[in-house]
Amino acid sequence: MPLLLAFSFFIGAPPEHGHDAWFARDKALHFVASALVQGAAYSAFHRGARYTVAVERASLVTVAVGVGKELYDWRHPARHDASWRDLA
Protein backbone atom coordinates (compact mmCIF):
# COMPACT_ATOMS: atom_id res chain seq x y z
CA MET A 1 0.00 0.00 0.00
CA PRO A 2 2.80 2.54 0.71
CA LEU A 3 4.20 1.80 -2.74
CA LEU A 4 0.81 2.58 -4.32
CA LEU A 5 0.67 5.84 -2.39
CA ALA A 6 4.17 6.78 -3.54
CA PHE A 7 3.43 6.04 -7.20
CA SER A 8 0.04 7.75 -7.09
CA PHE A 9 1.84 11.10 -7.07
CA PHE A 10 3.20 10.34 -10.55
CA ILE A 11 0.54 8.15 -12.16
CA GLY A 12 -2.49 9.60 -13.86
CA ALA A 13 -3.79 13.10 -14.24
CA PRO A 14 -6.55 14.77 -12.28
CA PRO A 15 -10.04 14.22 -13.67
CA GLU A 16 -11.12 16.47 -16.53
CA HIS A 17 -14.24 17.61 -14.68
CA GLY A 18 -12.36 19.46 -11.95
CA HIS A 19 -9.42 19.62 -9.64
CA ASP A 20 -8.72 16.42 -7.69
CA ALA A 21 -7.22 17.74 -4.45
CA TRP A 22 -5.36 15.43 -2.09
CA PHE A 23 -7.16 16.84 0.93
CA ALA A 24 -10.82 17.25 0.09
CA ARG A 25 -14.21 16.10 1.32
CA ASP A 26 -14.19 13.29 -1.24
CA LYS A 27 -10.97 11.82 0.18
CA ALA A 28 -12.36 11.96 3.71
CA LEU A 29 -15.46 10.06 2.55
CA HIS A 30 -13.26 7.41 0.91
CA PHE A 31 -11.24 7.07 4.12
CA VAL A 32 -14.35 6.68 6.29
CA ALA A 33 -15.92 4.18 3.88
CA SER A 34 -12.72 2.12 3.83
CA ALA A 35 -12.53 2.18 7.62
CA LEU A 36 -16.13 0.97 7.87
CA VAL A 37 -15.55 -1.83 5.35
CA GLN A 38 -12.34 -2.86 7.14
CA GLY A 39 -14.07 -2.89 10.53
CA ALA A 40 -17.09 -4.84 9.31
CA ALA A 41 -14.96 -7.37 7.43
CA TYR A 42 -12.63 -7.80 10.41
CA SER A 43 -15.60 -8.41 12.69
CA ALA A 44 -16.94 -11.03 10.32
CA PHE A 45 -13.60 -12.82 9.90
CA HIS A 46 -12.48 -12.56 13.54
CA ARG A 47 -15.10 -15.02 14.71
CA GLY A 48 -13.12 -18.23 14.97
CA ALA A 49 -9.97 -16.94 13.25
CA ARG A 50 -6.67 -15.65 14.56
CA TYR A 51 -6.07 -11.89 14.61
CA THR A 52 -3.54 -11.91 11.76
CA VAL A 53 -5.76 -14.05 9.51
CA ALA A 54 -8.77 -11.81 10.17
CA VAL A 55 -6.77 -8.65 9.45
CA GLU A 56 -5.35 -10.06 6.21
CA ARG A 57 -8.75 -11.16 4.94
CA ALA A 58 -10.41 -7.90 5.95
CA SER A 59 -7.66 -5.95 4.19
CA LEU A 60 -8.20 -7.95 1.00
CA VAL A 61 -11.93 -7.23 1.15
CA THR A 62 -11.28 -3.52 1.71
CA VAL A 63 -8.87 -3.30 -1.23
CA ALA A 64 -11.31 -5.22 -3.45
CA VAL A 65 -14.16 -2.85 -2.57
CA GLY A 66 -11.97 0.23 -3.16
CA VAL A 67 -10.68 -1.00 -6.52
CA GLY A 68 -14.21 -2.04 -7.49
CA LYS A 69 -15.51 1.43 -6.69
CA GLU A 70 -12.84 3.10 -8.83
CA LEU A 71 -13.47 0.65 -11.70
CA TYR A 72 -17.16 1.50 -11.47
CA ASP A 73 -16.30 5.22 -11.59
CA TRP A 74 -14.05 4.61 -14.59
CA ARG A 75 -16.79 2.73 -16.48
CA HIS A 76 -19.41 5.42 -15.74
CA PRO A 77 -17.58 8.72 -16.37
CA ALA A 78 -20.79 10.71 -16.92
CA ARG A 79 -21.77 10.27 -13.27
CA HIS A 80 -18.47 9.85 -11.44
CA ASP A 81 -14.77 10.55 -11.77
CA ALA A 82 -12.27 7.75 -11.35
CA SER A 83 -9.16 8.87 -9.51
CA TRP A 84 -5.79 7.38 -8.64
CA ARG A 85 -5.81 9.67 -5.63
CA ASP A 86 -9.09 8.18 -4.41
CA LEU A 87 -7.57 4.73 -4.67
CA ALA A 88 -4.44 5.79 -2.80
Contact map, one row per residue, 1 for C-alpha under 8 A:
1111100000000000000000000000000000000000000000000000000000000000000000000000000000000001
1111110000000000000000000000000000000000000000000000000000000000000000000000000000000000
1111111000000000000000000000000000000000000000000000000000000000000000000000000000000000
1111111100000000000000000000000000000000000000000000000000000000000000000000000000000001
1111111110000000000000000000000000000000000000000000000000000000000000000000000000000001
0111111111000000000000000000000000000000000000000000000000000000000000000000000000000000
0011111111100000000000000000000000000000000000000000000000000000000000000000000000000000
0001111111110000000000000000000000000000000000000000000000000000000000000000000000011001
0000111111100000000000000000000000000000000000000000000000000000000000000000000000001000
0000011111110000000000000000000000000000000000000000000000000000000000000000000000000000
0000001111111000000000000000000000000000000000000000000000000000000000000000000000010000
0000000101111100000000000000000000000000000000000000000000000000000000000000000000110000
0000000000111110000000000000000000000000000000000000000000000000000000000000000000000000
0000000000011111011100000000000000000000000000000000000000000000000000000000000000100000
0000000000001111111100000000000000000000000000000000000000000000000000000000000011100000
0000000000000111111000000000000000000000000000000000000000000000000000000000000000000000
0000000000000011111000000000000000000000000000000000000000000000000000000000000010000000
0000000000000111111100000000000000000000000000000000000000000000000000000000000000000000
0000000000000111111110000000000000000000000000000000000000000000000000000000000000000000
0000000000000110011111000000000000000000000000000000000000000000000000000000000000101000
0000000000000000001111110000000000000000000000000000000000000000000000000000000000000000
0000000000000000000111110010000000000000000000000000000000000000000000000000000000001000
0000000000000000000011111011000000000000000000000000000000000000000000000000000000000000
0000000000000000000011111111000000000000000000000000000000000000000000000000000000000000
0000000000000000000000111111100000000000000000000000000000000000000000000000000000000000
0000000000000000000000011111110000000000000000000000000000000000000000000000000000000100
0000000000000000000001111111111000000000000000000000000000000000000000000000000000000100
0000000000000000000000111111111100000000000000000000000000000000000000000000000000000000
0000000000000000000000001111111110000000000000000000000000000000000000000000000000000000
0000000000000000000000000111111111000000000000000000000000000000000000000000000000000100
0000000000000000000000000011111111100000000000000000000000000000000000000000000000000000
0000000000000000000000000001111111110000000000000000000000000000000000000000000000000000
0000000000000000000000000000111111111000000000000000000000000000000000000000000000000000
0000000000000000000000000000011111111100000000000000000000000100010000000000000000000000
0000000000000000000000000000001111111110000000000000000000000000000000000000000000000000
0000000000000000000000000000000111111111000000000000000000000000000000000000000000000000
0000000000000000000000000000000011111111100000000000000001001100000000000000000000000000
0000000000000000000000000000000001111111110000000000000001101100000000000000000000000000
0000000000000000000000000000000000111111111000000000000001000000000000000000000000000000
0000000000000000000000000000000000011111111100000000000000000000000000000000000000000000
0000000000000000000000000000000000001111111110000000000011001100000000000000000000000000
0000000000000000000000000000000000000111111111000000011011000000000000000000000000000000
0000000000000000000000000000000000000011111111100000000000000000000000000000000000000000
0000000000000000000000000000000000000001111111100000000000000000000000000000000000000000
0000000000000000000000000000000000000000111111111000110011000000000000000000000000000000
0000000000000000000000000000000000000000011111111110110000000000000000000000000000000000
0000000000000000000000000000000000000000001111111000000000000000000000000000000000000000
0000000000000000000000000000000000000000000011111100000000000000000000000000000000000000
0000000000000000000000000000000000000000000011111110110000000000000000000000000000000000
0000000000000000000000000000000000000000000001011111110000000000000000000000000000000000
0000000000000000000000000000000000000000000001001111111000000000000000000000000000000000
0000000000000000000000000000000000000000000000000111111100000000000000000000000000000000
0000000000000000000000000000000000000000000011001111111110000000000000000000000000000000
0000000000000000000000000000000000000000010011001111111111000000000000000000000000000000
0000000000000000000000000000000000000000010000000011111111100000000000000000000000000000
0000000000000000000000000000000000000000000000000001111111110000000000000000000000000000
0000000000000000000000000000000000000000110010000000111111111000000000000000000000000000
0000000000000000000000000000000000001110110010000000011111111100000000000000000000000000
0000000000000000000000000000000000000100000000000000001111111110000000000000000000000000
0000000000000000000000000000000000000000000000000000000111111111000000000000000000000000
0000000000000000000000000000000000001100100000000000000011111111100000000000000000000000
0000000000000000000000000000000001001100100000000000000001111111110000000000000000000000
0000000000000000000000000000000000000000000000000000000000111111111000000000000000000000
0000000000000000000000000000000000000000000000000000000000011111111100000000000000000000
0000000000000000000000000000000000000000000000000000000000001111111110000000000000000000
0000000000000000000000000000000001000000000000000000000000000111111111000000000000000010
0000000000000000000000000000000000000000000000000000000000000011111111100000000000000010
0000000000000000000000000000000000000000000000000000000000000001111111110000000000000000
0000000000000000000000000000000000000000000000000000000000000000111111111000000000000000
0000000000000000000000000000000000000000000000000000000000000000011111111100000001100110
0000000000000000000000000000000000000000000000000000000000000000001111111110000001000000
0000000000000000000000000000000000000000000000000000000000000000000111111111000001000000
0000000000000000000000000000000000000000000000000000000000000000000011111111101111000000
0000000000000000000000000000000000000000000000000000000000000000000001111111100111000000
0000000000000000000000000000000000000000000000000000000000000000000000111111100000000000
0000000000000000000000000000000000000000000000000000000000000000000000011111111110000000
0000000000000000000000000000000000000000000000000000000000000000000000001111111111000000
0000000000000000000000000000000000000000000000000000000000000000000000000001111110000000
0000000000000000000000000000000000000000000000000000000000000000000000001001111110000000
0000000000000000000000000000000000000000000000000000000000000000000000001101111111000000
0000000000000010100000000000000000000000000000000000000000000000000000001101111111100000
0000000000000010000000000000000000000000000000000000000000000000000001111100100111110100
0000000000010110000100000000000000000000000000000000000000000000000001000000000011111110
0000000100110000000000000000000000000000000000000000000000000000000000000000000001111111
0000000110000000000101000000000000000000000000000000000000000000000000000000000000111111
0000000000000000000000000110010000000000000000000000000000000000000001000000000001111111
0000000000000000000000000000000000000000000000000000000000000000011001000000000000111111
1001100100000000000000000000000000000000000000000000000000000000000000000000000000011111
